[in-house]
Amino acid sequence: MTMPSDSKPVRRVVIAGGGTAGWMVAAGLSKCLGQQLDIRLIESDEIGTVGVGEATIPTLHLLHEVLDLDEKEFIQATQATFKLGISFENWRNVGEHYFHSFGRTGKGHWTAGFHHFWLEGRQRGLASDYGDYCLELRAALDNRFALLPDNGINYAYHFDATLYGQYLRRFSEALGVRRFEGKIVQVHQAANSDITGLSLDDGTLLEGDLFIDCTGMRGLLIGQTLGVGYESWSQWLPCDSALAVQTTLVGEPVPYTRSIAHPWGWQWRIPLQHRVGNGLVFSSRHVSDDAARAALLAHVQGEVLREPRVIRFTPGQRDRVWQRNVVAIGLSSGFLEPLESTSIHLIQKGLTRLVELFPAEGICQSDVDEYNRQARESIEHIRDFIILHYHVTNRSDSDFWRRCRDMDIPASLQHRIQLFRDSARFAPVAGDLFAENSWVQVMMGQGIAPRSHHPITRQMDNASLGEFLGGIRKDVARTVMKLPKHREFIDHFCPAPVPWASAGPAKAGEAVSLGINPEATCETLRLDDGSRVLVVDDFVRDPDALVALAQAQSAAGRFRPIPGHPYPGPQLDLPDGMAAELSAFFEAQVRGALQAGEPLGMSSRFSRVVQDPATLDPRQRLCHRDGSGLQPGEAIVASVHYLFRDERLGGTVFFRSLMSDADTAQFLRDAGLLDGRAFTERYGIAPGYMTASNPYFEVIGRLPARWNRAVFYDGGVFHSGDIQWAHREAYLRDPGRLTVNAFFKRRRV
């Protein structure tokens, strides 16, 4: 098929949305096609992710091989553990469990899979439990794991999805992907409905030839803009809600995911190295949000680190996932609940399919049609596999399960079930993610007992069949006994640093709280433009303890620069307890003084300035305003707490623009888009920290630093650190210019 007359080569790719989907796409495209493409990604820090934990399947190895990732580095960066399968508890019936393992079970014949020989062995009393013939299953239940030569064990991972996105972001930015912070406020279209550009809330316009929609379930580009419909599969998949929560780790992490059925849905447990991701997937027609939340919290172990929140969803698929010049990947393309850990896989398949069919010389309808055909077939195969878990059940203890058992199912799935029930035969489908062993384990695990099996098995006499089955079982048992415990292997091969939220009781030298001084002195000052600044001296009772804590975290490798972030040095989020104290102080002492509105959220972190002025990019050479991504009616109040005694390291300088609003906006856009040399040529601003007036901004106030002083101010006022690099050694000497920076999002008064 010839290209449409308006087709043009694709050189500029804009990814709308970050998170796991956005950064997986950015990583794959930059690795495979980055030298031919200008790849930009839009992401807003104001749009958070759940980040409780993600279970995967072994296909992720293929992506990591393409990206050439270091496995040990990846595991440590994402708090990952290993996964050998899924334990399904209470699915067939209350109190009955089975295991869906990775890898192979036994050894088959070209005429029939291993389960046919096992069924014959059971009839003759020669076979033990089906799982005894699978290395991955026996190792998982014995809590053992190790990497074996020649891919001798099939495994996947549990990891923190938020950390995975951050890890891939660092990878992608190193390959040239450019990240833009902000929210999309306008989608620009051509006369033929192609999308031409996306405008951000700061005025930046990002134009492109191909747009990847990773905006989540709202489908900003594919759905809201291009109007592509959504096909609901709620008639087969009854759950429409989820709750997710993190807890501290109790005991050792097991090398498998737990899926625990309830009368109205199911619960997951995903163990990471230092915490556990927990959640419920449930039907809101059969249980209330409050009752589901209570059930979840009653069935978790360890301390709850964050309050669970309800997520609504509609299982299904977009009518098309590639429309015009938009490709939807991730939740924007469709949603299947994470029962078989396929969410990451579907993102990966969307990415690899895009690379295979990438429209470098222009978008062809034949490529679009083929992409959509493959995408639909892929997700429909997975859909059927998930429906199998709900439909084939002996549970009759609730309306939910009776409905699942009695519902009509897709003809494609009905055929597979009937074929296996009649003759134990598996119906292979081209492109099916789940192979025969997976279908067999789940169908038998859910309670299907085949009425017959292949006659080839009756060619073996008892001695031969017994030797065949016994040899496999013994090989599995011998290998399992040689494997170390899962935790032991992790501690030896890939231990990850303990994150703040899972650090547990304070160790020697660590502060257990921020310890704000109730007798601190407060003074309200005004800048030259009339803006108020609250200065609090003697802010905390033991500032030395905070410094020691930051130094300890730095030594442990947790205090580090964030790639792509404009702050000129390493950072570390403040522990949740300390952040809560800071938020409470703001409500009690700062809100009234600065006339701040209702709270909408806050963030806080330790920070240090260590970057040489000669290396600063244009954004870092300028004063700035906080709160990128604010919506109309929102504002930011910022604070800085000085934790250094050497006052030469500088306080905070405030500025106002000497330009019009339009020129100021253009100036800031250029700072984000131009490279250092082009920016200097255009505006005459050489690399260096901005501490004085210039032709574009004038100083309206300067607050000197003082040991244990905190300053609260309107983040919408231009400001910068008063960095005097003449004292370079003082900045680089530990702890240097250590501060706690906080940002309080408020409703504008």
Secondary structure, 3 states (H helix, E strand, C coil): CCCCCCCCCCCEEEEECCHHHHHHHHHHHHHHHHHHCEEEEEECCCCCCCCCCEECCCCHHHHHHHHCCCHHHHHHHHCCEEECEEEEECCCCCCCEEEEECCCCCCCECCECHHHHHHHHHHHCCCCCHHHHCHHHHHHHCCECCCCHHHCCCCEEEECHHHHHHHHHHHHHHCCCEEEECCEEEEEECCCCCEEEEEECCCCEEECCEEEECCHHHCHHHHHHCCCCEEECCCCCCCCEEEEEEEECCCCCCCCEEEEEECCEEEEEEECCCEEEEEEEECCCCCCHHHHHHHHHHCCCCCECCCCEEEECCCEEECCCEECCEEECHHHCEECCHHHCCHHHHHHHHHHHHHHCCCCCCCCHHHHHHHHHHHHHHHHHHHHHHHHHHHCCCCCCCHHHHHHHHCCCCHHHHHHHHHHHHHCCCCCCCCCCCCHHHHHHHHHHCCCCCCCCCHHHHHCCHHHHHHHHHHHHHHHHHHHHHCCEHHHHHHHHCCCCCCHHHCCCCCCCCCCCCCECCCCEEEEEECCCCCEEEEEECCECCHHHHHHHHHHHHHCCCCECCCCCCCCCCEEECCHHHHHHHHHHHHHHHCCCCCCCCEEEEEEEEEECCCCHHHCCHHHHCCECCCCCCCCCEEEEEEEEECCCCHHHCCEEEEEECCCHHHHHHHHHHHHHCCHHHHHHHHCCCCCCCCCCCCCEEEEEEECCCCCEEEEEECCCEEEECCCHHHHHHHHCCCCCEEEEEEEEEECC
